[in-house]
């Protein structure tokens, strides 16, 4: 895809590239949300070095000299931060990311940490090194680290209050629980993953459980064609940008609509 034709804003440009990579790799909502967070955090950290007030998440109060604070240097640092981060998160998509740099007339081989490109590289690598140990198990393709086993099987419910995998193809293709270890992942901003947990769902056999089941039956029976299309729109299944990417796309729309600048 010719991303350079879509926007002159490097933040929007690399977010579009990230969403394309998400759609191509289909790695699931949990790693997707992490990837979006990492790409944008690395870009922020690179940008912060060129702002007199902002403080990055990893590089502290790193500030370049005032004469180096130019729109071109800001964009260069952001481009390299995003590129380096995306290569790490989506290695199979390297040709697409490198093509973007080529379209921008940027050398993808610069590894220095002393110039604008180097600030971007440093921001990305520092963040990535920090997040390798966040509990997501990125370096092992997000493989489960908890040895989780479902209580229910696809054809037998032992506990109706627990998750049950679905049989996709007559028992030959059984759904797997995505990243069971995610509850132990270190959050970006929260103190812990337990900080703002919602209350548990209604338990099987209670009146609340019965009421919600009846409500679902009623809603399903009365769905209009328009409501069905709306539901499909928000489903964000495989080979899409998934729910995290969908909300990100809305944020991009708002940014474009309101004509927000790079510093905004």
Backbone as a ProteinNet text record, in pm:
[ID]
protein_1_A
[PRIMARY]
XXXXXXXXXXXXXXXXXXXXXXXXXXXXXXXXXXXXXXXXXXXXXXXXXXXXXXXXXXXXXXXXXXXXXXXXXXXXXXXXXXXXXXXXXXXXXXXXXXXXXXXXXXXXXXXXXXXXXXXXXXXXXXXXXXXXXXXXXXXXXXXXXXXXXXXXXXXXXXXXXXXXXXXXXXXXXXXXXXXXXXXXXXXXXXXXXXXXXXXXXXXXXXXXXXXXXXXXXXXXXXXXXXXXXXXXXXXXXXXXXXXXXXXXXXXXXXXXXXXXXXXX
[TERTIARY]
84	0	87.7	48.8	124.6	80.2	135.6	92.5	123.1	229.1	269.8	163.9	72.6	-32.5	-147.2	-148	-262.5	-252.8	-135.1	-121.9	21.5	39.7	173.1	211.6	119.7	145.4	209.8	333.9	399.3	327.2	260.8	188.4	72.3	-5.1	-115.5	-62.9	45.1	104.2	140.4	211.3	256.3	144.7	44.1	-72.4	-147.5	-155.5	-217.3	-137.2	-5.2	79.2	61	44.2	22.7	-108.6	-213.1	-343.2	-338	-264	-248.6	-176.5	-73.9	0.1	-87.8	-171	-263.7	-358	-412.2	-504	-433.8	-307.8	-233.9	-190.2	-162.7	-105.1	-207.1	-316	-424.5	-373.9	-303.6	-245.5	-336.3	-454.2	-549.1	-558.5	-672.2	-694.7	-594.4	-550.7	-462.1	-323.8	-253.4	-127	-145.7	-261.8	-289.4	-293.7	-363.3	-371.5	-233.1	-152.3	-15.9	66.9	55.9	132.9	98.7	-29.3	-70.3	-14.6	-16.2	38.9	188.2	260.9	405.7	444.4	379.2	412.9	392.4	279.9	250.9	333.2	367.3	453.8	594.1	645.1	779.4	781.4	675.4	668.7	660.8	584.5	574.4	709.9	779.4	909.2	1008.6	1004.2	1092.3	1054.9	926.1	879.2	912.6	901.6	923	1063.2	1160.2	1297.6	1310	1210.4	1211.1	1107.5	1060.7	964.5	1023.1	1005.6	1068.8	999.3	880	802.9	781.3	752.1	714.6	827.9	789.7	884.4	844.2	935.1	905.6	888.2	836.5	810.1	935.1	1034.9	1153.7	1282.3	1290.9	1415.7	1420.1	1323	1322.6	1316.7	1399.5	1396.3	1499.5	1524.9	1615.6	1566.4	1650	1615.2	1728.9	1696.3	1797.5	1820.6	1929	1956.7	1848	1822	1710.3	1720.8	1844.7	1858.7	1823.6	1814	1777.7	1626.9	1552.3	1406.9	1343.5	1329.8	1268.1	1161.2	1062.7	960.3	1020.8	1125.8	1187.8	1251.1	1323.1	1386.9	1283.8	1176.2	1069	1013.8	983.2	925.7	1024	1151.7	1252.3	1261.8	1267	1275.3	1153.6	1036.7	912.8	912.9	956.4	960.2	1047.8	1164.7	1255.5	1205.3	1144.4	1089.3	980.9	890.8	781.8	835.4	926.3	981.8	1051.1	1135.7	1209.6	1115.6	1014.5	918.2	837.1	791.3	709.1	788.2	914	996.6	1005.4	1011.6	1022	890	780	648.2	592.3	621	566	679	771	886.8	848.9	736.6	697	650.8	624.2	575	686.8	812.3	927.1	925.6	894.4	895.2	801.5	684.5	589.2	641.9	701.9	754	872.5	960	1075.3	1031.2	926.3	873.8	826.9	769	723.9	842.8	950.7	1069.3	1123.7	1123.7	1172.7	1085.9	954.9	864.4	890.2	935.8	966.6	1108	1185.8	1323	1416.3	1389	1465.4	1545.8	1669.9	1758.5	1722.3	1681.1	1637.7	1754	1877	1991.7	2060.6	2017.7	2083.1	2057.6	2163.9	2150.8	2210.9	2257.6	2319	2218.7	2271.3	2184.9	2219.2	2291	2338.1	2262.5	2180.5	2108	1958.8	1876.1	1730.8	1688	1746.1	1714.7	1754.1	1867.1	1914.1	1824.6	1767.5	1672.8	1554.2	1506.4	1395	1432.6	1551.5	1597.8	1611.9	1669.4	1689.9	1556.8	1461	1329.1	1264.2	1271.4	1208.5	1277.2	1409	1482.1	1473.3	1474.9	1463.8	1327.2	1223.6	1088.1	1072.6	1118.9	1105	1178.5	1299.3	1375.8	1303.4	1235.6	1159.5	1038.7	973.9	849.2	869.5	990.9	1014.9	982.6	990	966.1	834	738.8	611.3	511.8	548.9	460.3	381.4	393.3	316.7	377.4	505.9	579.4	589.1	613	626.2	736.4	848.8	963.9	939.8	833.6	795.9	658.2	632.4	508.3	384.1	395.2	282.6	224.4	307.4	262.6	222.3	119.6	69.8	180.4	194	294	229.8	97.3	26.6	-15.5	3.5	-43	-193.6	-266	-411.7	-478.6	-573.6	-656	-802.4	-888.5	-1028.9	-1099.4	-1185.4	-1264.3	-1364.4	-1423.5	-1521.7	-1455.8	-1505.9	-1462.8	-1567.2	-1535.9	-1628.3	-1761.7	-1761.7	-1884	-1939.4	-1880.6	-1930	-1906.5	-2014.7	-2005	-1995.4	-1885.2	-1866.1	-1907	-1874.2	-1908.6	-1962.5	-2093.7	-2152.6	-2106.1	-2037.7	-1985.7	-1846.8	-1791.5	-1657.2	-1663.2	-1555	-1546.5	-1549.7	-1618.2	-1623.8	-1573.3	-1474.8	-1428.3	-1535.2	-1530.8	-1627.9	-1563.6	-1641.8	-1596.9	-1627.8	-1523.3	-1542.1	-1580.9	-1531.5	-1551.3	-1575.4	-1691.2	-1730.6	-1624.9	-1563.9	-1466.3	-1325.6	-1305.7	-1172.1	-1089.8	-1156.9	-1089	-1147.9	-1079.2	-1131.9	-1072.7	-1159.4	-1117.3	-1020.8	-921.7	-826	-837.8	-815.3	-820.2	-699.4	-725	-618.8	-543.2	-414.1	-323	-376.3	-391.3	-439.6	-351.7	-226.4	-133.3	-156.3	-251.7	-263.1	-300	-362.6	-393.3	-269.7	-156.6	-30.4	58.7	11.8	92.1	97	214.3	230.2	160.1	63.7	-9.2	79.3	33.9	106.2	89.7	-30.7	-57.8	-112	-186.5	-243.8	-135.7	-164.9	-72.1	-66.6	-180.4	-186.3	-309.5	-315.5	-431.7	-557.6	-544	-659.4	-716.3	-657.7	-691.6	-837	-890	-1026.9	-1108.8	-1104.8	-1179.9	-1330.3	-1408.7	-1554.2	-1603.4	-1726.3	-1780	-1794.5	-1794.4	-1807.7	-1946.1	-1960.1	-2091.3	-2187.8	-2315	-2417.7	-2390.3	-2408	-2378.8	-2496.8	-2464.4	-2565.2	-2667.9	-2795.4	-2903.6	-2962	-2892.1	-2945.3	-3049.2	-3130.1	-3232.9	-3170.2	-3058.3	-2989.9	-2945.2	-2899.5	-2856.5	-2976.1	-3087.4	-3209	-3258.2	-3256.2	-3303.8	-3220.8	-3090.3	-3006.3	-3021.9	-3044.7	-3067.2	-3196.6	-3301.1	-3428.7	-3415.4	-3336.2	-3315.3	-3246	-3147.2	-3077.2	-3172.6	-3256.4	-3354.3	-3449	-3494.2	-3587.2	-3520.7	-3399.3	-3328.5	-3304.2	-3262.8	-3231.2	-3353.9	-3468.5	-3592	-3641.3	-3603.6	-3657.8	-3555.6	-3440.7	-3337.2	-3384.1	-3360.4	-3388.4	-3265.4	-3283.3	-3169.4	-3061.5	-3104.1	-3007.2	-2925.1	-2991.7	-2921.7	-2826.2	-2864.2	-2774.8	-2647.5	-2663.7	-2547.6	-2458.4	-2520.6	-2442.8	-2361.8	-2424.6	-2354.8	-2237	-2257.2	-2148.8	-2035.7	-2072.4	-1971.8	-1878.7	-1935.5	-1856.3	-1795	-1820.3	-1769.9	-1617.8	-1558.9	-1412.6	-1347.9	-1386.1	-1333.7	-1198.8	-1161.9	-1032.1	-1013.2	-885.6	-847.4	-904.2	-926.9	-965.7	-865.6	-890.6	-802.4	-842.3	-945.2	-985.3	-1033.9	-1100.3	-1156.4	-1056.1	-934.4	-841	-809.1	-789.9	-762.2	-880.1	-1000.3	-1121	-1131.1	-1109.9	-1114	-1000.7	-888.5	-776.1	-811.7	-881.9	-923.8	-1015.8	-1101.8	-1190.7	-1109	-1006.3	-919.4	-847.7	-804.7	-741.5	-839.1	-964	-1065.8	-1084.6	-1093.2	-1112.3	-992.9	-872.3	-752.1	-751.8	-790.7	-796.2	-908	-1022.7	-1137.6	-1105.9	-1037.2	-1008.1	-877.9	-814.3	-691.6	-584.4	-565.4	-465.7	-324.9	-238	-99.8	-17.7	106.9	194.9	212.9	223.4	241.5	113.2	-1.2	-128.1	-138.6
-119.3	0	124.5	226.3	350.3	443.1	422.3	497.5	646.1	682.7	822.2	909.6	850	927.1	959.3	900.2	912.3	1031.1	1065	1170.6	1218.6	1346.1	1400.5	1395	1356.9	1346.4	1210.9	1207.2	1077.5	989.4	1050.4	970.4	897	968	903.4	802.5	837.6	748.7	613.4	615.1	489.3	416.3	488.2	419	345	405.1	335.2	209.7	221.2	105.3	-3.1	38.9	-57.3	-131.8	-59.7	-123.6	-221.4	-185.4	-276.6	-404.4	-389.2	-505.8	-593	-530.5	-605.3	-689.4	-628.8	-700.5	-816	-796.2	-898.8	-1015.7	-990.1	-1094.2	-1161.6	-1091.8	-1152.5	-1216.9	-1138.7	-1197.1	-1188.2	-1131.3	-1131.1	-996.9	-970.9	-840.2	-803.9	-901.1	-865.4	-820	-897.7	-846.5	-721.7	-711.7	-594.5	-468	-473	-354.8	-316.8	-416.6	-390.4	-327	-379.7	-326.8	-180.6	-148.7	-10.1	80.4	31.6	109.7	132.5	28.4	40.4	133.8	120.1	205.1	351.8	382.6	522.5	574.9	488.6	531.8	561.8	479	504.6	634.9	661.5	787.6	905.7	890.1	997.9	1023.9	917.7	934.3	1004.1	970.8	1037.6	1184.8	1211.9	1350.6	1431.4	1369.8	1440.7	1498.6	1435.1	1486.5	1619.4	1651.8	1776.1	1875.4	1854.6	1945.7	1995	2122.4	2182	2145.6	2087.8	2057.7	1907.7	1837.7	1695.6	1610.3	1506.4	1409.6	1271.4	1201.9	1070.6	965.4	850.7	743.4	664.1	664.5	582.3	663.3	772.5	848	966.3	974.9	1081.4	1218.8	1309.2	1446.8	1470.3	1367.8	1384.1	1498	1596.3	1710.7	1739	1761.4	1801.8	1951.4	1999.9	2143.2	2218.5	2340.6	2417.7	2435	2448.2	2468.1	2342.7	2228.5	2103.9	2080.2	2163.7	2145.2	2205.2	2123.7	2164.4	2062.6	2103.8	2007.9	1888.1	1911.9	1801.8	1700.6	1749.4	1657.8	1581	1648.5	1580.1	1464.6	1494	1390.6	1276.3	1310.2	1205.9	1113.9	1172	1091.2	1001.1	1055.5	977.8	864.8	894.3	791.4	673.1	701.4	592.9	518.3	589.5	522.4	423.7	468.4	381.1	263.7	291.9	186.7	78.8	119	22.9	-59.5	5.1	-66	-166.1	-123.5	-211	-330.8	-310.5	-423.8	-529.9	-485.7	-578	-650.5	-579.9	-636.6	-719.5	-677.8	-744.4	-774.6	-864.2	-888.1	-934.8	-1003.6	-1052.6	-940	-823.4	-710.5	-612.8	-654.6	-565.6	-500.9	-573.5	-508.7	-388.1	-398.4	-287.3	-167.5	-193	-82.9	-14.9	-94.3	-37.4	42.1	-4.2	68.7	207.8	219.4	350.4	444.5	396.7	481	521.5	429.2	460.5	566.9	557.6	658	795.3	794.1	919.3	967.3	887.6	924.2	909.2	810.6	792.2	663.1	667.5	551.2	463	339.9	249.9	186.9	208.5	140.3	222.4	346.3	430.7	373.8	349	293.3	383.8	502	595.1	639	679.1	733.8	879.7	944.5	1080.9	1186.4	1144.9	1239.6	1213.2	1287	1271.4	1126.8	1062.5	920.9	838.9	874.5	802.2	819.8	938.5	960.5	866.1	852.2	761	616.9	577	440.2	414.2	511.3	496.4	485.8	569.9	566.3	429.7	377.5	248.3	134.4	128.9	16.5	17	136.1	143.7	94.5	136.9	93.3	-57	-107.5	-250.4	-334.8	-294.8	-370	-373	-265.1	-259.2	-352	-358.7	-434.3	-582.8	-623.2	-766.1	-848.9	-786.1	-857.6	-816.7	-771.5	-725.2	-837.8	-961	-1074.8	-1118.9	-1046	-1081.4	-1200.4	-1223.5	-1330.8	-1304.9	-1180	-1143.3	-1221.5	-1238.4	-1302.3	-1449.5	-1505.6	-1644.3	-1648.3	-1544.5	-1536.7	-1537.3	-1475.3	-1458.9	-1592.3	-1695.3	-1826.7	-1822.1	-1898.2	-1903.2	-1945.3	-1871.9	-1904	-1959.2	-1977.4	-2019.6	-2165.9	-2232.9	-2371.1	-2381.7	-2283.2	-2280.2	-2395.9	-2459	-2563.2	-2531.1	-2526.6	-2493.1	-2598	-2552	-2642.5	-2720.1	-2652.5	-2715	-2755.9	-2861.1	-2899	-2850.2	-2862.3	-2811.2	-2885.3	-3011.1	-3091	-3125.2	-3067	-3097.6	-2979	-2935.2	-2825	-2881.6	-2855.9	-2896.8	-2785.4	-2663.1	-2546.4	-2437.9	-2410.5	-2311.7	-2169.1	-2147.3	-2013.5	-1990.5	-2092.2	-2080.9	-2085	-2039.6	-2032.4	-2171.4	-2180.9	-2305.9	-2282.3	-2359	-2344.5	-2390.8	-2336.1	-2369.3	-2462.7	-2557.7	-2644.2	-2575.9	-2545.7	-2474.9	-2570.3	-2692.4	-2786.3	-2926.9	-2948.6	-3081.3	-3146.4	-3067.1	-3120.5	-3130.8	-3097.3	-3106.5	-2979.2	-2870	-2741.4	-2674.4	-2689	-2640.9	-2504.7	-2414.2	-2280.2	-2285.9	-2197.7	-2189.4	-2054.3	-2056.1	-1933.3	-1846.7	-1721.5	-1632.7	-1571.3	-1589.9	-1529.7	-1532.7	-1651.3	-1659.7	-1582.8	-1559.4	-1490.5	-1340.2	-1289	-1143.4	-1072.1	-1142	-1079.9	-1045.4	-1105.2	-1078.9	-980.1	-930.1	-834.7	-700.5	-641.5	-510.6	-404.9	-331.7	-231.2	-112.4	-33.7	86.1	197.7	212.1	324.9	282.6	173.1	129.1	73	72.1	13	-138.7	-198.2	-341.8	-370.5	-490.5	-528.5	-544.4	-549.8	-566.5	-434.3	-324	-195.2	-155	-179.5	-136.5	-252.1	-365.8	-480.9	-457.9	-493.9	-486.8	-598.9	-589.6	-699.4	-825.3	-942.4	-1067.5	-1078.2	-1157.2	-1173.9	-1248.1	-1238.1	-1309.5	-1459.2	-1525.5	-1668.1	-1753.1	-1867.2	-1958.6	-1994.7	-1985.7	-2022.9	-1908.3	-1794.3	-1679.3	-1607.9	-1524.7	-1451.5	-1355.5	-1296.6	-1205.2	-1278.2	-1400.9	-1481.3	-1510.9	-1549.4	-1580.2	-1456.3	-1342	-1217.1	-1179.1	-1192.5	-1153.4	-1250.9	-1379.3	-1477.1	-1445.8	-1412.4	-1376.5	-1248.2	-1155.7	-1030.2	-1054.9	-1143.4	-1176.1	-1241.2	-1331.6	-1397.4	-1294.5	-1201.2	-1098.2	-1008.4	-963.5	-877.4	-950.1	-1076.6	-1152.8	-1172.7	-1193.1	-1218.1	-1094	-976.2	-851.7	-771	-829.8	-756.2	-716.2	-590.1	-544	-568.5	-555.6	-571.8	-467.9	-347.4	-242	-278.1	-329.2	-367.3	-483.7	-575.4	-687.5	-637.7	-541.6	-485.4	-410.3	-337.6	-266.1	-364.4	-475.6	-577.6	-635.7	-660.5	-713.3	-611.5	-484.6	-378.4	-376.8	-395.7	-390.2	-525.2	-629.6	-762.7	-769	-709.4	-702.9	-840	-934.1	-1069.8	-1086.2	-1211.2	-1238.3	-1159.8	-1131.6	-1056	-913.7	-858.1	-717.7	-649.3	-523	-452.1	-478.4	-561.7	-606.8	-488.4	-515.9	-405.7	-297.3	-330.7	-221.9	-133.2	-196.1	-119.4	-35.3	-86.4	-13	117.9	108.2	230.5	325	268.6	350.2	423.6	355.4	416.8	535.2	522.1	632.7	750.8	721.7	828.4	899.3	823.3	883.2	976.2	931.7	1013.3	1146	1140	1261.5	1355.1	1298.4	1379.3	1450.2	1378	1436.9	1539.6	1506.3	1597.8	1730.6	1723.2	1843.9	1910.8	1856.5	1914.6	1932.3	1827.9	1834.2	1830	1911.3	1914.8	1806.4	1791.8	1692.6	1719.9	1845.4	1880.1	1865.9	1865	1843.2	1699.2
0	0	0	-75.8	-83.4	28.5	147.9	264.8	251.9	179.8	172.7	107.8	34	-31.7	62.8	182.1	270.7	365.2	411	509.6	515.6	552	573	720	805.9	949	977.2	1029	1050.9	1152	1249.7	1349	1282.8	1202.2	1131.6	1029.6	964	863.8	924	1037.2	1096.8	1168.9	1211.9	1267.1	1157.5	1039.3	926.7	892.2	896.1	868.2	973.6	1098.5	1207	1188.1	1153.4	1132.4	1015.1	911.8	798	841.5	925.2	974.7	1062.7	1143.7	1229	1143.9	1039.8	951.1	880	844.5	770.2	857.1	984.8	1070.6	1161	1192.7	1270.9	1399.9	1481.7	1602.6	1724.6	1709	1819.6	1889.9	1955.6	2019	2127.6	2208.2	2318.9	2269.8	2187.7	2134	2047.7	1981.6	1899.4	1983.9	2096.7	2182.7	2234.3	2268	2314.3	2203.3	2082.2	1969.7	1943.1	1943.5	1922.1	2030.8	2154	2263.5	2247.8	2208.2	2194.2	2080.1	1966.3	1851.9	1886.6	1947.1	1977.7	2094.7	2188.9	2298.6	2248	2159.2	2105.3	2025.8	1949.8	1875.5	1971.3	2078.5	2177.2	2242.1	2280.7	2345.4	2253.1	2123.7	2027.6	2014	2005.7	1993.7	2118.2	2236.2	2362.6	2372.4	2308	2311.7	2238.2	2156.6	2080	2131.1	2252	2313.7	2446	2474.5	2592.5	2722.4	2714.7	2835.3	2854.5	2747.7	2756.5	2812.5	2885.9	2940.4	2890.4	2826.8	2772.3	2879.2	2839.5	2936.2	2971.2	2882.3	2903.4	2912.3	2840.6	2831.3	2926.8	3015.5	3115.6	3052.5	3100.8	3050.8	2940.5	2859.7	2746.5	2657.3	2633.7	2551.2	2454.1	2328.7	2231.5	2244.6	2186.4	2188.6	2112.7	2155.1	2099.5	1948.8	1896.7	1752.3	1672.6	1741	1673	1670.5	1741.5	1747.7	1623	1521.5	1395.7	1357.7	1279.4	1234.5	1161.9	1083.6	1009.1	1103.7	1205.1	1299.7	1382	1419.6	1493	1410.6	1285.4	1199.2	1176.5	1158.2	1136.9	1257.5	1376.6	1498.8	1512.6	1483.9	1493.1	1390.7	1268.9	1164.4	1205	1257.9	1296.8	1419.3	1513	1631.7	1591.4	1505.2	1461	1380.3	1288.1	1201.7	1284.1	1377.4	1459.5	1545.9	1601.7	1686.2	1605	1488.6	1405.5	1352.8	1319.1	1275.5	1384.1	1508	1620.3	1644.6	1628.9	1658.6	1543.5	1420.7	1301.6	1202.4	1236.3	1148.4	1008.3	993.8	860.8	769.4	826.2	747.8	711.5	729.4	705.5	567.1	458.8	327.3	319.9	380.5	376.5	454.5	570.7	652.4	583.3	524.7	455.4	333.5	268.2	152.5	193	311.2	358.2	372.7	434.4	448.5	312.1	218.1	83.8	18.5	38.1	-16.5	45.3	170.3	239.3	209.7	136	105.5	223.4	311.2	434.2	426.1	475.8	478.1	597	570.3	677.6	752.7	707.2	768.3	876.4	899.3	999.6	1138.9	1212.6	1347.7	1454.2	1415	1509.8	1615.6	1731.4	1836.9	1863.5	1771.5	1794.7	1715.9	1621.4	1538.2	1552.2	1475.6	1488.5	1467.6	1367.5	1345.5	1466.8	1525.9	1643.4	1763.7	1779.4	1889.1	1874	1751.1	1725.9	1754.1	1707.1	1733.6	1882.8	1954.2	2098.1	2171.3	2133.5	2197.5	2179.1	2057.3	2028.1	2102	2092.8	2152.2	2304.6	2364.7	2510.5	2556.1	2486.1	2520.3	2501	2388	2359.6	2463.1	2496.9	2597.2	2731	2763.5	2888	2882.9	2767.5	2755.2	2724.7	2693.3	2671	2795.3	2911.2	3037.1	3101.7	3021.6	3078.6	3103	3071.6	3094.5	2973.1	2862.9	2742.3	2668.6	2688.8	2620.6	2470.9	2434.5	2293.6	2223.4	2291.1	2227.1	2197.2	2253	2223.3	2157.9	2076.1	1998.6	2087.1	2204.1	2297	2344.3	2346.3	2392	2538.7	2574.4	2712.2	2808.3	2916.3	3019	3145.7	3145.1	3267	3264.6	3149.8	3132.9	3155.1	3105.4	3122.7	3049.1	3117.1	3056.8	3086	2984.6	3008.5	3093.2	3181.3	3265.6	3181.3	3083.1	2994.4	2862.8	2802.9	2669	2569.4	2441	2340	2341	2388.7	2384.6	2523.3	2629.5	2763.3	2856.6	2922.7	3018	3159	3224.1	3363.1	3458.1	3421.4	3503	3410.8	3412.9	3321.9	3347.8	3459.8	3488.4	3428.9	3364.9	3307.4	3155.2	3094	2948.9	2885.7	2771	2695.7	2553.6	2507.7	2369.7	2271.5	2152.3	2048.2	1946.4	1897.6	1789.3	1656.7	1580.8	1454.9	1342.4	1348.5	1237.9	1291.9	1352.2	1401.5	1491.1	1575.3	1668.7	1615.2	1487.4	1428.8	1448.4	1477.1	1495.4	1619	1732.6	1859.6	1893.5	1930.1	1969.6	2088.5	2088.2	2198.1	2268.1	2396.6	2476.1	2439.1	2404.3	2359	2477	2479.2	2577.7	2720.9	2780.6	2919.3	3017.8	2979.7	3069	3075.3	2998.8	2984.6	3114.9	3205.9	3334.3	3414.1	3379.3	3449.1	3375	3261.5	3184.8	3258.2	3265.1	3328.8	3244.6	3299.9	3221.9	3184.4	3088.8	3048.4	3151.3	3206.4	3295.6	3431.8	3438	3565	3656.4	3785.3	3881.6	3865.3	3830.8	3805.4	3721.5	3666.7	3587.7	3669.5	3801.7	3890.6	3940.6	3897	3957.6	3936.2	3818.8	3788.3	3731.1	3795	3746	3760	3658.6	3670.7	3761.2	3809.7	3891.9	3807.4	3869	3793.2	3729.9	3625.2	3561.2	3652.2	3618.6	3695.5	3692.6	3805	3816.1	3768.3	3711.9	3658.3	3765.8	3728.1	3818.1	3897.4	3901.9	3974.9	3889.6	3953.2	3880	3779.4	3816.1	3724.2	3598	3614.6	3500.7	3410.1	3471.2	3394.4	3321	3390.2	3329.5	3207.3	3217.4	3104.4	2987.3	3018.2	2911.6	2836.6	2910.7	2848.1	2766.6	2816.2	2743.7	2610.1	2609.6	2485.7	2385.7	2434.9	2347.5	2286.6	2368.6	2320.9	2217.5	2246.6	2151.8	2019.6	2027.9	1907.5	1819.7	1883.7	1808.6	1735.8	1786	1731.6	1652.4	1623.9	1551.6	1412.1	1377	1241.3	1154.1	1022.5	932.3	962.3	993.5	1025.2	1148.9	1251.2	1373.8	1350.4	1262	1229.8	1161.5	1071.4	1002.2	1100.4	1193	1294.9	1378.7	1416.2	1495.4	1417.8	1287.8	1205.8	1192.8	1184	1171.7	1292.3	1411.8	1534.4	1571.7	1493.9	1529.8	1522.9	1419.3	1406.3	1424.7	1340.9	1351	1283.5	1248.1	1184.7	1055.2	1024.2	904.4	903.3	1021.5	1032.9	1125.7	1156.8	1249.6	1394.4	1416.7	1550.3	1635.9	1748.1	1828.3	1867.8	1915.1	1948.8	1828.6	1712.7	1592.7	1548.7	1570.1	1532.6	1610.4	1741.7	1823.5	1784.9	1746.2	1702	1573	1484.8	1359.3	1385.5	1484.8	1521.6	1573.9	1653.7	1704.3	1589.3	1488.9	1371.3	1299.8	1288.8	1222.8	1295.9	1428.9	1508.3	1491.8	1493.1	1476	1341	1237.3	1103.6	1093.8	1149.1	1144.8	1211.7	1326.2	1403.3	1361.3	1256.8	1202.1	1309.8	1390.5	1496.8	1437.6	1492.5	1445.4	1513.5	1472.5	1533.1	1682	1719.1	1860.2	1940.9	1874.2	1945.8	1992.4
[MASK]
++++++++++++++++++++++++++++++++++++++++++++++++++++++++++++++++++++++++++++++++++++++++++++++++++++++++++++++++++++++++++++++++++++++++++++++++++++++++++++++++++++++++++++++++++++++++++++++++++++++++++++++++++++++++++++++++++++++++++++++++++++++++++++++++++++++++

